[in-house]
Amino acid sequence: MRYRVKNLRLAPRGRAAVEWAREHMPVLGEIRREFSRTRPLRGLRVGAALHVEAKTAVLALTLKEGGAEVSLAGCNPLSTKDEVAAALVKEGVSVYAWRGEGRRDYYQNLRRVIADRPQLVIDDGGDLISELHSEGKGGVRGGCEETTTGVHRLRAMEAEGRLKFPVIAVNDSPTKRLFDNRFGTAESTLQALMSLTNTQIGGKRVVVVGYGHVGRGIASRAKGLGAVVTVVETDPVRALEAAMDGFLVRTMEEACEYGELFITATGSLHVIRGEHLREMRDGTILCNAGHFNVEIDLEALEKLAVRRREVMEDVEEFRLKDGRRLYLLAGGRLVNLAGRRSLGHPMEIMDLSFSLQALSLSYLAAHAEELKPGVHEVPEEIDRRVAELKLKRMGIRLERQTEEQRRYLRSWEVGT
Ligand SMILES: NC(=O)c1ccc[n+]([C@@H]2O[C@H](COP(=O)([O-])OP(=O)(O)OC[C@H]3O[C@@H](n4cnc5c(N)ncnc54)[C@H](O)[C@@H]3O)[C@@H](O)[C@H]2O)c1
């Protein structure tokens, strides 16, 4: 087994964090018990690029329990928890990741996963799959993608006829989008904001850029904490939805003059640019919840600054010529995972997302050859199963349709 981690002596602390996560991921626990009986991944090599932290460790160990050999790299240079990486190595997972790895090491680590010749892959953001294709390595039967940005990239590869194997867009399943993107990112983004800055959300003028699944969750939870929330959107339907949800909807040009805290969640490029930064108030806080650190134009911010310094860990001050100060959190990387004190999604949320991953991967192990190269949906029965398992754990019972109702809903004869 090969690995590259910061320090193996951190393993005991990592193991405790993984056990705590495992306790709070009962759905995946049920799948793990099933996997240890049925071994759906027996003899398969799985390569993954995910945030290397405790919840991911529970997934990696579930896949191992299912019979897979697992290699794991990070999907962000700042989100690795070194103690968890060490604990995973001790459990027999090949981990290539450490917090603060530079860009070169980040890609080198992805290539180390590829060198382990995975047959199935799990990606978060598309870097592993795109690297696999540019290296021209064969042998991969299929994969799963965790996030919106990764699915965008896969669809672009598919449109150009470049995607060489089937990939299940775990991100696009209702269970993932509704709970992970919306509630998970909302809670963890606000947690990170509060613990990195120790500032209050209540009463603050918060600007959420993008009202998709992620933005919607952040806007509503920030409002719940008492923030005065403005939404910036480019899509007319989503802008209207935000307006009817009770938010102010403004352009970036309008919002930049009065916002006190900006959170980007678009998956797009430079949604906050120099022309906006120049107009911002003294003390404005900027952060990003989208997948890559491209949503805030960091080059423009650097150019505008006459001085920069770290005022606290993961809080960087940029002083402009006229003395105004702007604060950037976690280097503009996804704030809920990249800050040292960011905890990532709640464990209960990742229980659902990673249960979808485990079951989708096991589906691919059995059916990859029947699927064409391209982006595929999570099979509906997997989505329903994960939701049903979670409801059972929560002690919630479903209302059942009567036979009469079933017939009524299938018929067309009965009207008014
Ligand atoms: N931080 C996390 O843990 C986490 C979790 C899930 C998803 N993500 C990432 O968050 C990003 C958003 O994901 P999503 O599922 O909400 O996507 P989405 O496609 O549902 O929403 C994005 C929204 O941004 C809007 N938008 C695009 N360009 C804009 C601009 N210039 N100004 C204002 N609005 C603009 C779009 O119209 C859309 O409504 C992606 O990069 C995704 O990968 C992060």
The ligand as a MOL file (V3000), in Angstrom:
LIG
                    3D

  0  0  0     0  0            999 V3000
M  V30 BEGIN CTAB
M  V30 COUNTS 44 48 0 0 0
M  V30 BEGIN ATOM
M  V30 1 N -19.6540 24.4890 -0.4860 0
M  V30 2 C -20.2030 23.3040 -0.6220 0
M  V30 3 O -20.0940 22.4410 0.2520 0
M  V30 4 C -21.0050 22.9940 -1.8430 0
M  V30 5 C -22.0120 22.0150 -1.8050 0
M  V30 6 C -22.7660 21.7900 -2.9650 0
M  V30 7 C -22.4770 22.5070 -4.1220 0
M  V30 8 N -21.4460 23.4170 -4.1150 0 CHG=1
M  V30 9 C -21.0950 24.2290 -5.2850 0
M  V30 10 O -21.8600 25.4380 -5.2290 0
M  V30 11 C -22.0330 25.9650 -6.5620 0
M  V30 12 C -23.5220 26.1920 -6.8100 0
M  V30 13 O -24.2110 24.9480 -6.7720 0
M  V30 14 P -25.7950 24.8470 -6.9530 0
M  V30 15 O -26.1410 23.4200 -6.8090 0
M  V30 16 O -26.4790 25.8730 -6.1330 0 CHG=-1
M  V30 17 O -25.9090 25.2850 -8.5080 0
M  V30 18 P -27.1820 25.8640 -9.2650 0
M  V30 19 O -26.8730 25.7290 -10.7140 0
M  V30 20 O -28.4290 25.2630 -8.7120 0
M  V30 21 O -27.2050 27.4200 -8.8610 0
M  V30 22 C -26.3080 28.3990 -9.3070 0
M  V30 23 C -27.0950 29.7020 -9.4590 0
M  V30 24 O -26.2010 30.7650 -9.6940 0
M  V30 25 C -26.7850 31.6370 -10.6480 0
M  V30 26 N -25.7500 32.4460 -11.2880 0
M  V30 27 C -24.8890 32.0770 -12.2710 0
M  V30 28 N -24.0850 33.1080 -12.5920 0
M  V30 29 C -24.4220 34.1290 -11.7860 0
M  V30 30 C -23.9420 35.4610 -11.6300 0
M  V30 31 N -22.9510 35.9480 -12.3840 0
M  V30 32 N -24.5270 36.2580 -10.6970 0
M  V30 33 C -25.5570 35.7940 -9.9430 0
M  V30 34 N -26.0560 34.5420 -10.0530 0
M  V30 35 C -25.4910 33.7250 -10.9590 0
M  V30 36 C -27.5080 30.6950 -11.5920 0
M  V30 37 O -28.4980 31.3490 -12.3590 0
M  V30 38 C -28.0770 29.6650 -10.6270 0
M  V30 39 O -29.3790 30.0150 -10.1910 0
M  V30 40 C -21.3830 24.9330 -7.4760 0
M  V30 41 O -20.0580 25.3210 -7.7290 0
M  V30 42 C -21.4050 23.6630 -6.6390 0
M  V30 43 O -20.4630 22.7250 -7.0830 0
M  V30 44 C -20.7270 23.6810 -3.0010 0
M  V30 END ATOM
M  V30 BEGIN BOND
M  V30 1 1 1 2
M  V30 2 2 2 3
M  V30 3 1 2 4
M  V30 4 1 4 5
M  V30 5 2 4 44
M  V30 6 2 5 6
M  V30 7 1 6 7
M  V30 8 2 7 8
M  V30 9 1 8 9
M  V30 10 1 8 44
M  V30 11 1 9 10
M  V30 12 1 9 42
M  V30 13 1 10 11
M  V30 14 1 11 12
M  V30 15 1 11 40
M  V30 16 1 12 13
M  V30 17 1 13 14
M  V30 18 2 14 15
M  V30 19 1 14 16
M  V30 20 1 14 17
M  V30 21 1 17 18
M  V30 22 2 18 19
M  V30 23 1 18 20
M  V30 24 1 18 21
M  V30 25 1 21 22
M  V30 26 1 22 23
M  V30 27 1 23 24
M  V30 28 1 23 38
M  V30 29 1 24 25
M  V30 30 1 25 26
M  V30 31 1 25 36
M  V30 32 1 26 27
M  V30 33 1 26 35
M  V30 34 2 27 28
M  V30 35 1 28 29
M  V30 36 1 29 30
M  V30 37 2 29 35
M  V30 38 1 30 31
M  V30 39 2 30 32
M  V30 40 1 32 33
M  V30 41 2 33 34
M  V30 42 1 34 35
M  V30 43 1 36 37
M  V30 44 1 36 38
M  V30 45 1 38 39
M  V30 46 1 40 41
M  V30 47 1 40 42
M  V30 48 1 42 43
M  V30 END BOND
M  V30 END CTAB
M  END
